[in-house]
Amino acid sequence: MPAQSKPGVDWHAIKARIEAGDSAYSIAKDAPVSKQAILKRAKKEGWLPGPDKWLPATKATDTAQRIANPQNRSDQLLASFGKRTPENMAVVLSLVEDGAPKTVAAHAVGITDETLNVWLKEDLDFLALYQRAEADYLQANFSATKKAAARGDPRAAQWNISKHRLTRDEYGDKGGGSGGITVNINIPRGDPDEISGEVIDQ
């Protein structure tokens, strides 16, 4: 039985954007429906590309070639017992693209973040894909920020950008404050009538 449509929601457009690779988060910023509702319907109706989106790329990595054509003992062990498979690598990339921290992505495939660091160090193809997944996540948030700013509320996407490891140094809160308005008042030691002030909109 088809899902009931919420009035005013263009699910055909949402489906097209999901299949094109847009995140549910960025879509929810433009549509009158929550991210959770989008993900629920997308999962139920099979719209989500998930790891499958990344699988063709991970099957072309150095790791995949080592598994398919082992040349030494290390390759044989990787092929026989390792968790470093194109499928698990695709799961990691899918989670990173959705904004998951490295530790969460690693645990999803049963490894530590230290082990994931080894995967990235030993397979430059996988490293490049990982960096692309991070860039895709940030690009979605920058785009969402721009669109939300036009509506007068860019805060959620800005928060994501300020917390991500690649952008927090540039866009994070450098003063450790709450992001509100700081008022500095200067009172000189001499004449108490000479008081100046400065308002800083953070």
C-alpha positions as CSV (number, residue, x, y, z in Angstrom):
1,M,0.0,0.0,0.0
2,P,1.5,3.4,-1.0
3,A,2.5,5.7,1.9
4,Q,0.1,8.5,2.6
5,S,1.5,11.8,1.3
6,K,1.7,14.8,3.6
7,P,0.0,17.8,2.0
8,G,2.5,20.2,0.4
9,V,5.4,17.6,0.2
10,D,6.7,16.9,-3.3
11,W,7.9,13.3,-2.7
12,H,8.8,12.8,-6.3
13,A,11.2,15.7,-6.1
14,I,12.6,14.4,-2.8
15,K,13.1,11.0,-4.3
16,A,15.0,12.4,-7.2
17,R,17.3,14.4,-4.9
18,I,17.9,11.3,-2.7
19,E,18.8,9.3,-5.8
20,A,21.1,12.1,-7.0
21,G,23.0,11.9,-3.8
22,D,21.6,14.8,-1.7
23,S,21.5,14.1,2.0
24,A,18.2,13.9,3.9
25,Y,19.5,16.8,6.0
26,S,20.0,19.2,3.1
27,I,16.6,18.2,1.6
28,A,14.8,18.8,4.9
29,K,16.0,22.3,4.9
30,D,14.1,23.0,1.7
31,A,11.0,20.8,2.2
32,P,8.2,21.0,4.7
33,V,9.1,17.6,6.2
34,S,11.7,16.4,8.7
35,K,14.9,14.6,8.0
36,Q,13.6,11.6,10.0
37,A,10.5,11.4,7.8
38,I,12.6,11.6,4.7
39,L,14.9,8.8,5.8
40,K,12.0,6.6,7.0
41,R,10.3,6.8,3.6
42,A,13.5,6.5,1.6
43,K,14.5,3.4,3.5
44,K,11.0,1.9,3.2
45,E,10.7,2.5,-0.6
46,G,14.4,1.8,-1.4
47,W,15.6,5.2,-2.5
48,L,18.7,5.3,-0.4
49,P,21.9,4.6,-2.3
50,G,23.7,3.9,1.0
51,P,26.9,1.9,0.6
52,D,25.9,0.7,-2.9
53,K,26.7,4.2,-4.1
54,W,30.4,3.7,-3.2
55,L,30.8,0.0,-4.0
56,P,31.9,0.5,-7.6
57,A,34.7,2.8,-6.5
58,T,35.8,0.6,-3.6
59,K,36.0,-2.4,-5.9
60,A,38.6,-0.5,-7.9
61,T,40.8,0.3,-4.9
62,D,44.2,-1.2,-4.2
63,T,42.7,-3.3,-1.4
64,A,40.2,-4.9,-3.9
65,Q,43.0,-5.7,-6.3
66,R,45.0,-7.3,-3.5
67,I,42.0,-9.4,-2.5
68,A,41.3,-10.5,-6.0
69,N,44.9,-11.2,-6.9
70,P,46.9,-11.9,-3.8
71,Q,50.7,-11.6,-4.5
72,N,52.1,-12.4,-1.0
73,R,51.2,-13.7,2.4
74,S,49.9,-10.3,3.5
75,D,47.5,-10.2,0.6
76,Q,46.4,-13.8,1.3
77,L,45.6,-13.0,4.9
78,L,43.7,-9.9,3.8
79,A,41.6,-12.0,1.3
80,S,41.0,-14.8,3.8
81,F,40.4,-13.1,7.2
82,G,40.4,-9.4,7.0
83,K,37.5,-7.0,7.5
84,R,39.1,-4.7,4.9
85,T,36.7,-5.5,2.1
86,P,35.2,-3.3,-0.6
87,E,31.8,-3.8,1.0
88,N,33.0,-2.6,4.5
89,M,34.9,0.3,2.9
90,A,31.7,1.3,1.2
91,V,29.8,1.3,4.5
92,V,32.5,3.5,6.0
93,L,32.3,6.0,3.1
94,S,28.5,6.1,3.2
95,L,28.5,7.0,7.0
96,V,31.3,9.6,6.5
97,E,29.3,11.2,3.7
98,D,26.4,11.4,6.2
99,G,28.6,13.2,8.7
100,A,29.5,10.3,11.0
101,P,32.7,10.7,13.0
102,K,35.6,8.4,12.1
103,T,35.0,6.3,15.3
104,V,31.4,5.7,14.5
105,A,32.2,4.7,10.9
106,A,34.9,2.4,12.1
107,H,32.7,0.7,14.7
108,A,29.9,0.2,12.2
109,V,32.2,-2.4,10.4
110,G,33.6,-3.9,13.6
111,I,37.0,-2.1,13.8
112,T,38.6,0.6,15.8
113,D,39.4,4.0,14.5
114,E,43.1,3.1,14.8
115,T,42.5,0.2,12.4
116,L,40.6,2.5,10.0
117,N,43.6,4.9,10.1
118,V,45.8,1.9,8.9
119,W,43.3,1.2,6.1
120,L,43.6,4.9,5.0
121,K,47.4,4.9,5.2
122,E,47.9,1.7,3.3
123,D,45.4,2.3,0.5
124,L,45.7,5.7,-1.1
125,D,42.7,5.0,-3.3
126,F,40.5,4.5,-0.2
127,L,42.0,7.6,1.3
128,A,41.0,9.7,-1.7
129,L,37.5,8.3,-1.5
130,Y,37.3,9.0,2.2
131,Q,38.3,12.6,1.6
132,R,35.7,12.9,-1.1
133,A,33.0,11.6,1.2
134,E,34.0,14.2,3.8
135,A,33.9,16.9,1.1
136,D,30.5,15.8,-0.1
137,Y,29.2,16.1,3.5
138,L,30.6,19.6,3.9
139,Q,29.4,20.7,0.5
140,A,25.9,19.7,1.4
141,N,26.1,21.7,4.6
142,F,27.5,24.8,2.9
143,S,24.7,24.6,0.4
144,A,22.2,24.1,3.1
145,T,23.6,27.1,5.0
146,K,23.3,29.3,1.9
147,K,19.7,28.3,1.3
148,A,18.8,28.5,5.0
149,A,20.3,32.0,5.2
150,A,18.0,33.1,2.4
151,R,15.2,32.0,4.7
152,G,16.7,33.7,7.7
153,D,17.8,30.5,9.6
154,P,21.2,29.1,8.7
155,R,22.1,27.9,12.2
156,A,21.8,24.1,12.0
157,A,24.1,23.7,9.0
158,Q,26.5,26.3,10.4
159,W,26.7,24.2,13.6
160,N,27.6,21.1,11.5
161,I,30.3,23.1,9.7
162,S,31.7,24.5,12.9
163,K,32.1,21.0,14.5
164,H,33.5,19.0,11.5
165,R,37.2,18.3,11.9
166,L,38.1,19.8,8.5
167,T,36.3,23.1,9.1
168,R,36.1,23.7,12.8
169,D,39.3,25.6,13.0
170,E,38.2,28.1,10.5
171,Y,34.4,28.2,11.3
172,G,34.2,27.1,14.9
173,D,33.7,29.3,18.0
174,K,37.2,30.6,18.7
175,G,36.2,32.4,21.8
176,G,34.5,29.4,23.5
177,G,31.4,31.5,23.9
178,S,27.8,30.7,23.2
179,G,27.6,32.4,19.8
180,G,25.5,35.3,21.2
181,I,26.2,39.0,21.4
182,T,29.1,40.2,23.5
183,V,29.1,43.8,24.9
184,N,32.5,45.3,25.9
185,I,32.2,48.4,28.1
186,N,35.4,50.4,28.7
187,I,35.4,52.6,31.9
188,P,38.5,54.8,32.2
189,R,40.2,55.4,35.5
190,G,39.8,59.2,35.2
191,D,36.5,60.8,34.4
192,P,33.7,58.4,35.2
193,D,31.5,60.3,32.7
194,E,33.8,59.1,29.9
195,I,32.4,55.6,29.2
196,S,32.7,54.0,25.8
197,G,31.2,50.7,24.6
198,E,31.5,48.2,21.8
199,V,29.0,45.6,20.7
200,I,30.3,42.5,19.0
201,D,27.8,40.3,17.2
202,Q,29.3,36.9,17.3
